[in-house]
Amino acid sequence: MIDEKNTNDKEVFDLVTSEYEYQVSTVNLIASENYVSENVLRALGSVFTNKYAEGLPGRRYYSGCKFVDELENLAIERLTKLFGAEAGNVQPYSGTQANMAVYFAVLERGDHVLSMSLNDGGHLSHGALVNFSGELCNFVHYGVDKKGFIDYDNVEYLAKKHKPRLIVCGASSYSRVINFEKFREIADKVGAYLLADIAHIAGIIAAGLHPSPVSLADFITGTTQKTLRGPRGGFILCSKNMAKAVDRSIFPGMQGGPHVNNIAAKAVCFREAMRPEFKKYICQVLKNATAMAEEASLLGFDVISGGTDNHLLVLDLSKLGISGDKFQDMLDEVDINVTKQAVPNDRLGWSCGTSGIRVGSAAVTTRGFKEEDCRKVINAIALLRDNFNENKEYVKEKIKLLISNFPDLFVS
Ligand SMILES: *Cc1c(COP(=O)(O)O)cnc(C)c1O
């Protein structure tokens, strides 16, 4: 690996060092982030970044792809084995591109698509008007019921009403189990394709601790950088008979040359996720999120749906009269990172800073946090909520002390 001290580009590598120190000394509750292993970093920084490899293994537009072919085949083999799927594509630059590829594979301009609304937990690439997806098709959105759980009756009602060509399930800020069987049933009733976007919960599914959409969804898209603890990037799983359409959609459809160094890092990540240690890690991720949700409820926070089944929870701050945006900034001041988050029936909305925050356990669990540590962080957050000015310095010291018990960013 590159020795950061031994470089003549001091400007950039001083920033790399600063970022490393920042990441080590802060509590990261951003649900979509994680810390990769040294092997993942090594693969990312490898000479595979030099190669152009448009096309697929054995069918490249460039010469000299002997080892790239072996690498991509290995990555695909590991990915499909990890999830037990028939076919896979490891080229999507990111999760958004994976979704785009599925849309381009099955949709025509103006088609109806049914997906989760952004405020209830969906993702920008699920048809938000500011995103390409919202421009491409007529998205109709389902949401959660009063208790904060997906309203499957409403999904079915909307599916029958709008006859979508595609139904999208999967979310960015939904803390409960997603019933892929139910979605399959509904899709079958109206003859729609089903896409399961497992960007957030890919690691939990890989560990066998969330039901898998494999063999239920026609397409599965995901990211490697979230609970799967790999590099930034996307992947697609599908049946053999859909594989060609997906591959063509990625290239030449919408991407150029694959980022081969990322594919190398994805391959490393898939192997890591097969190990028993990874299942142990995910078990702890779930325990930690549950501990945070319990503690938050005890301390008077409004937890959407009352708890969590996965790695994240959403706190509704409406009653506090403080926006998610503001609270995120306040926590940033004491070195705790969270994400502002719209909540169901959000009165402020994204343009006014949202009414909630999303909190996740995947990154801190990689650092070694146990339930006890997670409860302490939630306590600190509650102290700041109760009296920011009075408690700020005290909490800052507490957080500094807590994080100093976890001096390493890397898992082996
Ligand atoms: C994170 C996420 C994505 C992909 O995000 P990228 O930043 O493009 O990798 C897609 N769908 C959902 C539901 C997500 O949460």
The ligand as an SDF file (V2000), in Angstrom:
LIG
                    3D

 15 15  0  0  0  0  0  0  0  0999 V2000
  -27.8060    3.8720   -0.6980 C   0  0  0  0  0  0  0  0  0  0  0  0
  -28.9370    3.4330   -1.5290 C   0  0  0  0  0  0  0  0  0  0  0  0
  -28.7970    3.2730   -2.9170 C   0  0  0  0  0  0  0  0  0  0  0  0
  -27.5500    3.5740   -3.7060 C   0  0  0  0  0  0  0  0  0  0  0  0
  -26.8530    4.6380   -3.3630 O   0  0  0  0  0  0  0  0  0  0  0  0
  -25.4770    5.0450   -4.0770 P   0  0  0  0  0  0  0  0  0  0  0  0
  -25.0770    6.2110   -3.2900 O   0  0  0  0  0  0  0  0  0  0  0  0
  -25.8210    5.3540   -5.4880 O   0  0  0  0  0  0  0  0  0  0  0  0
  -24.5440    3.8720   -3.9710 O   0  0  0  0  0  0  0  0  0  0  0  0
  -29.8600    2.7620   -3.6390 C   0  0  0  0  0  0  0  0  0  0  0  0
  -30.9930    2.4130   -3.0320 N   0  0  0  0  0  0  0  0  0  0  0  0
  -31.1610    2.5520   -1.7060 C   0  0  0  0  0  0  0  0  0  0  0  0
  -32.4400    2.0860   -1.1100 C   0  0  0  0  0  0  0  0  0  0  0  0
  -30.1480    3.0740   -0.9120 C   0  0  0  0  0  0  0  0  0  0  0  0
  -30.3280    3.2160    0.3880 O   0  0  0  0  0  0  0  0  0  0  0  0
  1  2  1  0
  2  3  1  0
  2 14  2  0
  3  4  1  0
  3 10  2  0
  4  5  1  0
  5  6  1  0
  6  7  2  0
  6  8  1  0
  6  9  1  0
 10 11  1  0
 11 12  2  0
 12 13  1  0
 12 14  1  0
 14 15  1  0
M  END
$$$$
